Amino acid sequence: MLEELQDSPVCEARVQSMLREIVRQAMAGMIARQESDAPVDTSDASLCRINAEASLIRDAQQARDWSVASAFAGEIARQNGLDPEAVEAPAVARQVLSLMRRLNELGARVEREFDDHLNAGRDLLIDNGLPPSRDAMKPPMRLSDAIEKACEEAPQDVESKIRVVGKLAVAFFEDVPVSSIVLEQSFEFLFTVWMLPKGWGKTHGRNRHGQAGRKLCPLEEIREADAKDAELVEEIMSLDTLSVPDKRRRLVQELTPRLTDGYLFVQRDMLNRIFRAALGKKRVGRDVDDEDRVVPSHSQLKNRLRAWHKSQKTPCKLPTRVSRPKRRMSWSLEHVSRLLRSPIYLGTSSPKQRSRKATVRKRYIIRDAIYWVPLIMITMGVRPEEILQAAVQDVVRRDGILCLLVGDEEDAVLKNEQSRRVLPIPQILLDLGFRQWIVARRKSGETWLFPEIQPDKSHGRRSQIFGDRLRNLLKTLELQDAREDIYAMRRTLSSKLMGLGIDTGTRQRILGHLEGTTIDRHYSDHGLLELKDLLDAVDYGIEVGSDRRFGFPIIVGNRTALQAVLDVDVALTDRREVSAVQLRDAETDEIVFEASISGRKAPSGYPWNGCRQLEEMDVAARIISLSRQYSLTMPASEEAMGFASEYLASRFFLEKHKERYDDRCWVSENRGLLEIDWEGGDTLGYDFRVQTADVEWRYEVKSNLDYAFEFEFSQNEMRVAA
């Protein structure tokens, strides 16, 4: 019998919530009867009804007929998230019937003596967690109404988070009165949230227009992930050939990633807002004692998390649950260099397919959000939404320099009030023609800097749409990195400023973070010249130049010395013509590019036997493109190096000067390797000579075998150049 008493058939907290609601409804009915006009039934009739009900309850208790309890509490149990059948369980039915007897006794006393309900039933109310006041008798606010009220009271950026946790809460609790939820239920709910798969809610299949998709249940997603993980744990634990560290590594890599502890605390805070909307601060405020809380405090949740983490271990301490928190890092110089050398900035061969590298014949540079926003984030530290919602009129001149007003409009979407700030445009953006680009947009009557990025219909934000587009493009370009993602771009500037010794307050001011001092908090737009000097001091090695095909400055390269190195190997024909080319990664020995030239006899043995045939111009264009992304190491002899460099240059001049160039324009001694027998030599001071209608062009090609980036010029070469 003692064991039966210890094993509760249902959640005790929910039972207490149901009993409390029974008391509230009964007491509210008594007050309404007492304060209404003369009732239809007389006091004698009411007393007879109460006595008959009391007799029924007493007989049911003596006969242990627990089914009677559901007649009194079945509907209230359902409203409080309990199965009505659970009310007939002896441990629950006994409490219900005992409570109904006390309510009948109170009702009979009030009916006979016309006593005050709140005063006469004071002990009954307090025993069931209700204060003896009229306000406590009002109908409780339901969860769905509390969610809407909390959304109305919350800032715009918090509202979406409240709706997310509200959706989870309704799925877990159902649409019950908030007052019926107790602390232990909140813990159960938060544990459920903690067990959600990391990508929950994203496999609905409605990503494309016209697709119906499927309705997802968060609880079902948890059950599916639990079943999958349980099967994986059983499989790995049965592998006797694996050591414990190997098993742990496999589990960490293959288990379904769940939500992080940090995310759980955010959801706890959103749940707290919902409950506060319904119950007020008296149940969820900071000063509420732990035993009186409805939502756990941060300290309580931390303690419970320790227990939960212990529960998610096998007997041999291997994990059965993992989370993979996103640990953002500022972009490395290598990553920035690869971005700046991508088709986004060096040019694409197709305006509609931005990932396609430019060819000799086709090269488009499109200066839109994809082009400008990453540069602005890296050089100015703004958030994506801050620059995407900027208007043309937000770029103004102050203190003689061009500036961007971040969050100038009152309805701008901002993370916090400190996000409103004035930032000078760095010199590198001005060198790339940002001012002229702004002027052109003003003349064309544009309102927004980037009108092609419209706010999404769900949240009214532009950054989600832009982020998806840029992420997909970076993935195609093989520039995607889990830690160095889009939102980590602006952290790059903070890291560079820290490296320059810039104080924390100034860095926070630039990035729009919450500042710690009064001076920082009340910063307006003073010191813009000094601020511009700081931004200009950060050097990413961007080289700006020009091209006759474009009416604006372009990025022509990057001085960053941390590029991957490719070793270049060439095969020559009997006439010393290049017949095949191969470029390998110097560290991994992976072949990055290889090709044989159509119409020339290439070696048939290893490593040339797998080369595909390409036209000579296509091979040269591909090598030129790779030279912008990698550091090329030419064949390790000065003769071969000189010839390879001049040969590559000859293919470039053939495209640049078209009808004006032929093999006779190659006038250095290396021409002899191709058996070109006209006059020339290395004493001329140049290697190529092209005569156009207006001018004679003379070119000297320089190369070396090391990383000194130094070239020797003879006096004659200097004279010709002068």
Residue pairs with C-beta under 8 A, 6 or more apart in sequence:
5 91
8 91
9 86
9 89
9 91
9 92
10 82
10 83
10 86
10 89
10 92
11 184
11 185
13 182
13 183
13 184
13 185
14 80
14 81
14 82
14 180
14 182
14 185
15 82
15 92
15 95
16 128
16 129
16 182
17 80
17 179
17 180
17 181
17 182
18 73
18 76
18 77
18 80
18 82
18 87
18 96
18 180
19 95
19 96
19 99
19 128
20 128
20 129
20 130
20 179
20 180
21 76
21 79
21 80
21 140
21 177
21 179
21 180
22 72
22 73
22 76
22 96
22 99
22 100
22 103
23 99
23 103
23 124
23 125
23 128
23 130
24 130
24 136
24 137
24 140
25 76
26 103
26 107
27 117
27 118
27 121
27 125
27 130
27 137
28 137
28 138
28 139
30 106
30 107
30 110
30 117
31 117
31 118
31 134
31 137
33 39
34 110
34 114
34 117
39 46
41 49
43 111
43 112
46 107
46 111
47 108
47 111
47 112
50 104
50 107
50 108
50 111
51 108
53 100
53 104
54 101
54 104
54 105
54 108
56 68
57 68
57 97
57 100
57 101
57 104
58 101
59 65
60 66
60 68
60 69
60 97
61 94
61 97
61 98
64 90
66 88
66 89
66 90
66 93
66 94
67 88
67 93
68 93
68 97
69 87
69 88
69 92
69 93
69 96
69 97
70 77
70 84
70 85
70 87
70 88
70 93
72 96
72 97
72 100
73 87
73 96
74 84
74 87
75 84
77 83
77 84
77 86
77 87
78 84
79 176
79 177
79 180
80 176
80 177
80 180
81 173
81 174
81 176
81 180
86 92
87 93
87 96
99 128
102 124
103 124
106 117
106 120
106 121
106 124
109 115
109 120
110 117
110 120
118 125
118 132
118 133
118 134
119 132
121 132
122 132
125 131
125 132
125 136
126 132
130 136
139 177
140 177
140 178
140 179
140 180
140 278
141 149
141 177
141 178
141 179
141 277
141 278
142 175
142 176
142 177
142 178
143 166
143 169
143 170
143 173
143 174
143 175
143 176
143 177
143 178
143 181
143 274
143 278
144 166
144 170
144 175
145 278
146 178
146 274
146 275
146 277
146 278
147 162
147 163
147 166
147 169
147 170
147 274
147 277
149 277
149 278
150 162
150 166
150 273
150 274
150 276
150 277
151 159
151 162
151 163
151 166
153 273
153 277
154 162
154 273
156 413
157 413
157 415
158 270
158 273
160 459
161 266
161 267
161 270
162 270
162 273
162 274
164 267
164 270
165 193
165 267
165 270
165 271
165 274
166 270
166 274
167 218
168 189
168 192
168 193
168 196
168 218
168 267
169 189
169 271
169 274
171 217
171 218
171 219
172 188
172 189
172 192
172 219
173 181
173 185
173 189
178 274
178 275
178 278
178 279
179 278
179 279
181 275
181 294
182 294
183 293
183 294
183 295
183 296
186 271
186 294
186 295
186 296
187 296
187 304
189 271
190 264
190 267
190 268
190 271
190 296
190 301
190 304
191 304
191 308
192 218
192 219
192 222
193 259
193 264
193 267
194 258
194 259
194 261
194 264
194 305
194 308
195 222
195 225
195 226
195 258
195 259
195 321
196 218
196 221
196 222
196 258
196 259
197 221
197 222
197 225
197 256
197 257
197 258
197 259
198 256
198 257
198 258
198 259
198 323
198 324
200 216
200 218
200 221
200 222
200 259
201 216
201 218
201 221
203 216
204 213
204 214
204 215
204 216
205 211
205 212
205 213
205 214
206 212
206 213
225 256
225 258
228 256
229 255
229 256
229 320
229 321
230 320
232 251
232 254
232 255
233 251
233 255
233 314
233 318
233 320
236 242
236 247
236 250
236 251
236 254
237 247
237 314
237 318
239 247
242 250
244 316
244 318
247 318
248 318
248 319
251 318
251 319
251 320
251 322
252 319
252 322
255 319
255 320
255 321
255 322
256 322
257 322
257 323
257 324
258 321
258 322
258 323
259 323
260 323
260 325
261 305
261 323
262 325
264 301
264 305
265 298
265 301
268 295
268 296
268 298
268 301
271 295
272 284
272 295
275 283
275 284
275 294
275 295
276 283
276 284
276 285
279 294
281 288
282 288
283 292
283 293
283 294
284 293
284 294
284 295
286 297
290 297
290 300
293 300
296 304
312 319
312 320
312 321
313 319
313 320
314 320
326 482
326 483
326 485
327 483
328 483
328 484
328 485
328 487
328 488
328 491
329 483
329 484
329 488
329 491
330 484
330 488
330 491
330 492
330 494
330 495
330 496
331 339
331 378
331 484
331 488
331 489
331 491
331 492
332 484
332 562
333 540
333 541
333 560
333 562
334 560
334 562
334 563
334 564
335 479
335 481
335 484
336 378
336 492
336 540
336 558
336 560
337 541
337 558
337 560
337 562
337 563
338 479
338 629
339 345
339 374
339 474
339 479
340 540
340 542
340 555
340 558
341 557
341 558
341 628
341 629
342 477
342 479
342 629
343 349
343 354
343 355
343 356
343 357
343 358
343 477
344 354
344 370
344 371
344 374
344 473
344 477
345 365
345 371
345 554
345 555
346 357
346 358
346 365
346 554
346 555
346 625
346 628
347 357
347 358
347 363
347 364
347 365
347 554
348 354
348 355
348 356
348 357
348 358
348 363
348 364
348 365
348 366
349 356
349 357
349 358
349 359
349 362
349 363
349 364
350 356
350 362
350 364
351 364
351 366
354 366
354 370
354 473
355 473
355 476
355 477
357 625
358 364
358 625
359 618
359 621
360 617
360 620
360 621
360 655
361 655
363 549
365 371
365 550
365 554
367 437
367 552
368 450
368 452
369 388
369 450
369 452
369 453
369 466
370 469
370 470
370 473
372 387
372 434
372 437
372 449
372 450
373 384
373 387
373 388
373 450
373 466
373 470
374 470
374 486
374 489
375 428
375 429
375 432
376 382
376 387
376 429
377 383
377 384
377 387
377 486
377 489
377 490
377 493
378 489
378 490
378 492
378 493
378 540
379 426
379 428
379 429
379 493
379 535
379 538
379 540
380 404
380 423
380 425
380 426
380 429
380 493
380 510
380 535
381 423
381 490
381 493
381 494
381 510
381 511
381 512
382 404
382 406
382 423
382 490
382 512
383 415
383 419
383 463
383 487
383 490
383 512
384 462
384 463
384 466
384 467
384 486
384 487
385 413
385 461
385 462
385 463
386 406
386 407
386 412
386 414
386 419
386 512
387 404
387 406
387 449
387 450
388 449
388 450
388 453
388 462
388 463
388 466
389 412
389 413
389 448
389 462
390 404
390 405
390 406
390 448
390 449
390 450
391 409
391 447
391 448
391 449
392 438
392 441
392 442
392 446
392 447
392 448
392 449
394 404
394 405
394 406
394 408
394 449
395 402
395 403
395 404
395 405
395 425
395 438
395 449
396 402
396 403
396 405
397 403
398 422
398 525
398 528
399 528
399 529
400 529
401 424
401 425
401 528
401 529
401 532
402 424
402 425
402 430
402 434
402 435
402 438
403 422
403 423
403 424
403 425
403 525
403 528
404 422
404 423
404 424
404 425
405 422
406 419
406 420
406 421
406 422
406 423
406 512
407 414
407 419
407 420
407 421
408 420
412 420
413 460
413 461
414 420
415 512
416 512
416 514
418 508
418 512
418 513
418 514
418 515
418 521
419 512
420 512
421 509
421 510
421 512
421 523
421 525
422 524
422 525
422 528
423 510
423 531
423 535
424 528
424 529
424 531
424 532
424 535
425 434
425 435
425 532
426 532
426 535
426 536
426 538
427 532
427 536
428 536
428 540
428 542
428 544
431 544
431 553
432 544
432 552
432 553
432 554
432 555
433 552
433 553
436 552
437 552
438 449
441 449
450 462
450 466
453 462
453 465
453 466
454 462
454 465
455 461
455 462
456 462
456 464
456 465
467 486
467 487
470 486
471 480
471 485
471 486
474 480
474 486
490 511
493 510
493 511
493 535
493 538
494 507
494 510
494 511
496 538
497 506
497 507
497 510
497 534
497 538
498 507
500 534
500 537
500 538
502 534
504 516
505 515
505 516
505 517
505 519
505 520
506 531
506 534
507 513
508 514
508 515
508 516
508 520
509 515
509 520
509 523
510 531
510 534
510 535
515 521
515 523
540 558
540 560
541 558
541 559
541 560
542 555
542 558
542 559
543 555
543 556
543 557
543 558
543 559
544 553
544 554
544 555
544 556
545 553
545 554
545 555
545 556
545 557
546 553
546 554
547 554
547 556
557 628
561 631
561 707
563 629
563 630
563 631
564 585
564 586
564 587
564 629
564 630
564 631
565 585
565 586
565 587
565 630
565 631
565 632
565 633
566 583
566 584
566 585
566 586
566 592
566 626
566 630
566 631
566 632
566 633
567 583
567 584
567 585
567 586
567 633
568 581
568 582
568 583
568 623
568 632
568 633
568 634
568 635
568 644
569 581
569 582
569 583
569 584
569 635
570 578
570 580
570 581
570 582
570 635
570 640
570 644
571 578
571 579
571 580
571 581
571 596
571 602
571 603
571 608
572 578
572 579
573 579
573 600
573 601
575 674
575 675
576 643
576 673
576 674
576 675
577 600
577 674
578 597
578 600
578 644
578 647
579 596
579 597
579 600
579 601
579 602
579 603
580 594
580 595
580 596
580 597
580 602
580 603
580 608
580 611
581 593
581 594
581 595
581 597
581 619
581 623
582 591
582 593
582 594
582 607
582 608
582 611
583 591
583 592
583 593
583 594
583 623
583 626
583 630
583 632
584 590
584 591
584 592
585 591
585 592
586 633
592 626
592 630
593 622
593 623
593 626
594 608
594 610
594 611
594 612
595 611
595 612
595 613
595 614
595 618
595 619
595 622
596 602
596 608
596 611
596 612
596 613
596 614
597 613
597 614
597 615
597 616
597 619
598 613
598 614
598 615
598 616
602 608
602 611
603 609
614 622
616 651
617 651
617 654
617 655
619 651
620 648
620 651
620 652
620 655
621 655
623 632
623 648
624 648
624 652
626 632
631 707
633 705
634 640
634 641
634 644
634 645
634 703
634 705
635 641
635 644
636 705
638 705
641 703
641 704
641 705
642 670
642 701
642 703
643 670
643 673
644 703
645 701
645 702
645 703
646 666
646 668
646 670
646 687
646 688
646 701
647 670
649 687
649 688
649 699
649 701
650 663
650 665
650 666
650 688
653 661
653 665
653 688
653 690
653 699
654 661
657 665
657 690
657 692
657 697
660 690
660 691
660 692
661 690
663 671
663 674
663 676
664 676
664 678
665 688
665 689
665 690
666 674
666 676
666 680
666 687
666 688
667 679
667 680
667 681
667 684
667 686
667 687
667 688
667 689
668 680
668 681
668 682
668 684
668 686
668 687
668 688
668 701
669 680
669 681
669 682
670 687
671 678
671 680
683 716
684 716
684 720
685 698
685 700
685 714
685 716
685 717
685 719
685 720
685 721
686 698
686 699
686 700
686 717
686 720
687 699
687 700
687 701
688 697
688 698
688 699
688 701
689 696
689 697
689 698
689 699
690 696
690 697
690 699
691 697
698 720
700 717
700 720
700 721
702 711
702 713
703 711
704 710
704 711
713 721
